[in-house]
């Protein structure tokens, strides 16, 4: 039988809420139509921000939002996006579809969105095509309270008080779209640029350096970038950004359909998503070699599934549907981040709306929540909770994929346990041992579907959504704690909330 053992009396590190972060790039319909509709739109909004999308993101307690890219960040010049929207410069978005970017969503709009969401802003600066003074002035514009040219420019644009900007990335994917740089060259540039990303007043910036490429494989080549950065610039950054996308196919080829896939492809996708654990271990080992006090953190600011875009849509917009397969990838990935939260401080799924593994899809005034959204909602109890010591014993679901994935945390006396049955077609019976305390189930929820390709559409927006979970058999309270059996349907995510019992 499958078994999960949780020690309710032994906690490990705290799971930073930033692990449940999101990413919004000027790509396709993520910003425009997705998050921002403008002040003249008939779609309900507050200062141009879609009310339905903002409310949905607040429900999952979005902790941090990354912007403006991605690849777009290293061709974005922030002064083009301030002042009168009608007078802002227009540009071509060369990375994503070759469409015209009118810069109507800029610094003020992004920080207004973060205010409405109640989340921390994570801004990615332009190192690839931008100048040092440009980056320095952006930080000054946003965060300096006193008298200066940039602070006065901010006031002239209608904002008297500075904003609090917690996270700032200095370049993005500088090994590729951010300049095709060598690690040594980027490390030297990073040192220069980071010097001028200053802390003004009480605003303390967590500086994030661009990490290595996404295709880690099973060799150590990508660790060279990490090692070079740690050797040459570690004193000047707080976090190193890693990216990892789960593919069914291969880069440069078809990545596979988001909705029409075989059981073998389902398992291939899950197996590749679990490689994330090894990626973290490899890079953590390099980082800790130079940073034994664990100051430098890993920032997974791009992760998720990458399938072929939906037929008939602009291939540069990366719009894809979202199924239970994506939900399982999301839950298993978040479990992995939780387990490594002693070094993983933040993760940002790519992307928030209408792009790649989106949590929300929109079509005009219509909006739907994807299976991935429901995973974030189910797992939000892990945010800022203490990870409990636990382990699992389980069989294989298929293609080398373990049948189970789980995470257990405690916060304010409430235990959150989330468990996935990764099998495409087999029910999993799980013996659950909760050691050290008598507890009872206060709430039990489950996300599943009658198909591994189950999805929500604008015609059936609630086809896949969480419901009550009734597959619990309480066996006994004993001297060691509480024992129960769970019966998990195939391809499911289950959440139990546990409290004191007798």
Residue pairs with C-beta under 8 A, 6 or more apart in sequence:
1 429
1 430
1 431
2 392
2 393
2 394
2 395
2 403
2 404
2 428
2 429
2 430
2 431
3 392
3 393
3 394
3 430
3 431
3 432
3 433
4 390
4 391
4 392
4 404
4 406
4 417
4 419
4 430
4 431
4 432
4 433
5 390
5 391
5 392
5 433
5 435
6 388
6 389
6 390
6 408
6 415
6 417
6 432
6 433
6 434
6 435
7 388
7 389
7 390
7 435
7 436
8 388
8 410
8 415
8 434
8 435
8 436
8 437
8 439
8 481
9 435
9 436
9 437
10 388
10 389
10 436
11 386
11 387
11 388
11 389
11 410
12 342
12 386
12 387
12 388
12 389
13 341
13 342
13 386
13 387
14 341
14 384
14 385
14 386
14 387
15 337
15 338
15 341
15 382
15 383
15 384
15 385
15 386
15 387
15 409
16 341
16 344
16 345
16 346
16 383
16 384
17 61
17 63
17 383
17 384
18 63
18 64
18 120
18 345
18 346
18 347
19 334
19 337
19 338
19 341
19 344
19 345
19 346
19 347
19 382
19 383
20 60
20 61
20 62
20 63
20 334
20 347
20 376
20 379
20 380
20 382
20 383
21 62
21 63
21 64
21 65
21 66
21 122
21 301
21 346
21 347
21 348
21 349
22 57
22 62
22 64
22 65
22 66
22 348
22 349
22 351
22 352
22 359
23 65
23 66
23 67
23 70
23 301
23 302
23 348
23 349
23 350
23 351
23 352
24 30
24 31
24 34
24 35
24 65
24 66
24 67
24 68
24 351
24 352
24 353
25 31
25 67
25 68
25 69
25 70
25 71
25 72
25 73
25 96
25 350
25 351
25 355
26 68
26 69
26 70
26 72
26 76
26 93
26 96
26 101
26 105
27 69
27 70
27 72
27 93
27 95
27 96
27 317
27 318
27 351
27 355
28 96
28 97
28 314
28 316
28 317
28 318
28 319
28 354
28 355
29 317
29 319
29 353
29 354
29 355
29 362
30 351
30 352
30 353
30 354
30 355
30 358
31 105
32 104
32 105
33 354
33 362
34 50
34 53
34 352
34 353
34 354
34 355
34 360
34 362
35 49
35 50
35 53
35 105
35 113
35 352
35 353
36 48
36 49
36 50
36 104
36 105
36 109
36 113
37 43
37 45
37 48
37 49
37 50
38 45
38 48
38 104
39 45
39 47
39 48
41 48
42 365
43 50
43 364
43 365
44 50
44 51
44 52
45 51
46 54
46 116
47 109
47 112
47 116
48 105
48 109
49 109
49 112
49 113
49 116
50 362
50 367
52 367
53 353
53 360
53 362
53 367
54 113
54 116
54 117
56 359
56 360
56 367
56 369
56 373
57 117
57 119
57 352
57 359
57 360
58 117
58 118
59 377
60 359
60 373
60 376
60 377
60 380
61 380
61 383
62 117
62 118
62 119
63 119
63 120
63 383
64 119
64 120
64 121
64 122
64 166
64 167
64 346
64 348
65 113
65 114
65 117
65 119
65 120
65 121
65 122
65 348
65 352
66 122
66 123
66 124
66 167
66 169
66 301
66 348
67 110
67 121
67 122
67 123
67 124
68 76
68 110
68 123
68 124
69 76
69 95
69 124
69 172
70 95
70 124
70 172
70 173
70 302
70 350
71 95
71 96
71 172
71 173
71 177
71 178
72 93
72 95
72 96
73 124
73 125
73 126
73 128
73 169
73 171
73 172
73 178
74 126
74 127
74 128
74 129
74 130
74 171
74 172
74 173
74 174
74 177
74 178
74 179
75 91
75 94
75 95
75 126
75 128
75 129
76 126
76 130
77 126
77 130
77 134
78 106
78 107
78 126
78 134
78 138
78 141
79 134
79 137
80 88
80 89
80 91
80 103
80 106
81 88
81 103
81 105
81 106
81 107
81 109
82 88
82 106
82 107
82 108
82 141
82 153
82 157
83 157
85 102
85 103
85 104
88 102
88 103
88 104
88 106
89 103
90 100
90 101
90 102
90 103
91 100
91 101
91 103
92 98
92 99
92 100
92 101
93 99
93 100
93 101
95 177
95 316
96 316
96 317
96 318
97 314
97 315
97 316
97 317
98 316
99 316
107 138
107 141
107 142
108 157
108 158
108 159
110 121
110 123
111 121
111 142
111 163
114 120
114 121
120 166
120 167
121 163
121 165
121 166
121 167
122 166
122 167
122 168
122 169
122 208
122 301
122 346
122 348
123 138
123 142
123 165
123 167
123 168
123 169
124 168
124 169
124 171
124 172
125 135
125 138
125 168
125 169
125 170
125 171
125 193
125 197
126 134
126 135
126 171
127 135
127 170
127 171
127 172
127 174
127 178
127 179
127 189
127 190
127 193
127 210
128 171
128 172
128 174
128 177
128 178
128 179
129 179
132 192
132 193
132 196
133 196
135 170
135 193
135 196
135 197
136 196
136 197
136 198
137 149
137 150
139 165
139 168
139 196
139 197
139 198
139 200
139 205
140 148
140 150
140 151
140 198
140 200
141 150
141 151
141 153
141 154
142 154
142 162
142 163
142 165
143 162
143 163
143 164
143 165
143 200
143 201
143 203
143 205
144 150
144 151
144 162
144 200
144 201
145 151
145 161
145 162
145 200
145 201
146 201
151 162
154 162
162 200
162 201
162 203
164 203
165 203
165 205
166 204
166 205
166 206
167 205
167 206
167 208
167 239
167 346
168 197
168 205
168 206
168 207
168 208
169 208
169 209
169 210
169 241
169 301
170 190
170 193
170 194
170 197
170 207
170 208
170 209
170 210
170 237
171 178
171 179
171 186
171 189
171 190
171 193
171 209
171 210
172 178
172 210
172 241
173 210
173 213
173 243
174 181
174 186
174 189
174 210
175 181
175 183
175 186
175 210
175 212
175 213
175 225
176 213
178 210
179 186
181 189
183 212
183 224
183 225
183 228
183 229
184 228
184 232
186 210
186 229
187 228
187 229
187 231
187 232
187 233
188 232
190 209
190 210
190 229
190 233
190 236
190 237
191 232
191 233
191 236
194 207
194 209
194 233
194 236
194 237
195 236
197 205
197 207
198 205
199 205
206 238
206 239
207 236
207 237
207 238
207 239
208 237
208 238
208 239
208 240
208 241
208 299
208 301
209 229
209 233
209 236
209 237
209 239
209 240
209 241
210 241
211 225
211 226
211 229
211 240
211 241
211 242
211 243
211 283
211 299
212 222
212 223
212 224
212 225
212 226
212 242
212 283
213 222
213 225
213 243
214 243
214 244
214 245
214 302
215 222
215 251
216 222
216 244
216 275
216 279
216 282
220 282
223 282
223 283
223 286
226 240
226 283
226 286
226 287
227 286
229 237
229 240
230 240
230 286
230 287
230 289
230 290
230 291
230 296
231 290
234 290
234 291
234 296
237 296
238 295
238 296
238 297
239 296
239 297
239 298
239 299
239 345
239 346
240 283
240 287
240 296
240 297
240 298
240 299
241 299
241 300
241 301
241 302
242 279
242 280
242 283
242 298
242 299
242 300
242 301
243 300
243 301
243 302
243 303
244 275
244 276
244 279
244 300
244 302
244 303
245 302
245 303
245 304
245 305
245 306
245 350
245 356
246 269
246 272
246 273
246 276
246 303
246 304
246 305
246 306
246 329
246 333
247 255
247 256
247 269
247 272
247 305
247 306
248 255
248 256
248 261
248 265
248 268
248 269
248 272
248 307
249 255
249 256
254 308
255 306
255 307
255 308
256 265
256 269
256 307
256 308
257 307
257 308
258 305
258 307
258 308
258 310
258 320
258 321
258 322
258 323
258 326
259 321
259 323
259 453
259 455
260 453
261 269
261 325
261 452
261 453
263 398
263 424
263 425
263 452
264 399
266 325
266 424
266 452
267 397
267 398
267 399
267 400
267 401
267 424
268 399
269 305
269 325
269 329
270 325
270 328
270 329
270 332
270 397
270 399
270 401
270 422
271 399
271 400
271 401
273 305
273 329
273 332
273 333
274 332
274 336
274 401
274 402
274 405
276 303
276 333
276 336
277 336
277 339
277 340
280 298
280 336
280 340
280 343
280 344
281 340
283 298
284 298
284 340
284 343
287 296
287 298
287 343
288 294
288 343
290 296
294 342
294 343
297 343
297 344
297 345
297 346
298 340
298 343
298 344
298 345
299 344
299 345
299 346
299 347
300 337
300 344
300 346
300 347
300 348
301 346
301 347
301 348
302 348
302 350
303 333
303 347
303 348
303 349
303 350
304 326
304 329
304 330
304 333
304 349
304 350
304 351
304 356
304 357
304 372
305 320
305 325
305 326
305 329
305 356
305 357
306 318
306 320
306 356
306 357
307 320
308 320
309 315
309 317
309 318
309 319
309 320
310 319
310 320
310 321
313 319
317 354
317 355
318 355
318 356
319 354
319 355
320 356
320 357
320 358
321 361
321 455
322 357
322 358
322 361
322 370
322 371
322 372
322 455
322 456
323 371
323 452
323 453
323 454
323 455
324 371
324 447
324 448
324 449
324 451
324 452
324 453
324 454
324 455
324 464
324 491
325 452
325 453
325 491
326 357
326 370
326 371
326 372
327 370
327 371
327 372
327 374
327 375
327 447
327 464
327 493
328 420
328 422
328 491
328 493
329 357
330 349
330 357
330 372
330 375
330 376
331 375
331 378
331 379
331 405
331 418
331 420
331 493
332 405
332 420
332 422
333 347
334 347
334 375
334 376
334 379
334 382
334 407
335 405
335 406
335 407
335 418
335 420
337 344
337 347
338 382
338 387
338 407
338 409
339 387
339 407
341 387
349 357
349 359
349 372
349 376
350 356
350 357
351 357
351 358
352 358
352 359
352 360
353 359
353 360
353 361
353 362
354 360
354 361
354 362
357 372
358 370
358 372
359 369
359 370
359 372
359 373
359 376
360 367
360 368
360 369
360 370
360 373
361 367
361 368
361 370
361 456
361 458
362 368
363 458
366 458
366 461
368 456
368 457
368 458
368 461
369 456
369 461
369 465
370 455
370 456
371 447
371 449
371 454
371 455
371 456
371 464
374 447
374 464
374 465
374 466
375 447
375 493
377 466
378 418
378 445
378 447
378 466
378 493
378 495
379 407
379 416
379 418
379 495
381 409
381 411
381 414
381 416
381 495
381 497
382 407
382 409
382 416
382 418
384 411
385 409
385 410
385 411
385 416
386 409
386 410
386 411
387 407
387 408
387 409
388 408
388 409
388 410
388 415
390 406
390 407
390 408
392 402
392 404
392 406
394 402
394 403
394 404
394 428
394 430
395 402
395 403
396 402
396 403
397 403
397 421
397 422
397 423
397 424
397 426
398 423
398 424
401 422
402 422
403 421
403 422
403 423
403 426
403 428
404 419
404 420
404 421
404 422
404 428
404 430
405 419
405 420
405 422
406 417
406 418
406 419
406 420
407 417
407 418
408 415
408 416
408 417
408 418
409 415
409 416
410 416
413 499
413 500
414 442
414 497
414 498
414 499
415 434
415 439
415 496
415 497
415 498
415 499
416 495
416 496
416 497
416 498
417 432
417 495
417 496
417 498
418 493
418 494
418 495
418 496
419 430
419 486
419 488
419 493
419 494
419 496
420 492
420 493
420 494
421 427
421 428
421 488
421 489
421 490
421 491
421 492
421 494
422 491
423 490
423 491
424 452
424 490
424 491
425 490
425 491
426 490
427 487
427 488
427 489
427 490
428 486
428 487
428 488
428 490
429 485
429 486
429 487
429 488
430 485
430 486
430 487
430 488
431 483
431 485
432 483
432 484
432 485
432 486
433 480
433 481
433 482
433 483
434 481
434 482
434 483
434 484
434 498
435 480
435 481
436 480
436 481
437 481
437 482
437 500
438 477
438 481
438 482
438 500
438 501
438 502
439 481
439 482
439 498
439 499
439 500
439 501
440 482
440 498
440 499
440 500
440 501
440 502
441 472
441 474
441 484
441 496
441 497
441 498
442 497
442 498
442 499
443 495
443 496
443 497
444 468
444 469
444 470
444 472
444 494
444 495
444 496
444 497
445 466
445 467
445 468
445 469
445 494
445 495
446 466
446 467
446 468
446 469
446 471
446 489
446 492
446 493
446 494
446 495
447 464
447 465
447 466
447 467
447 492
447 493
447 494
448 454
448 489
448 490
448 491
448 492
448 493
449 463
449 464
449 491
452 490
452 491
454 463
454 464
455 463
455 464
456 462
456 463
456 464
456 465
457 463
469 494
469 495
469 496
471 486
471 487
471 488
471 489
471 494
472 484
472 485
472 486
472 487
472 496
473 484
473 485
473 486
473 487
474 482
474 483
474 484
475 483
475 484
475 485
476 482
476 483
477 483
477 501
477 502
482 501
486 494
488 494
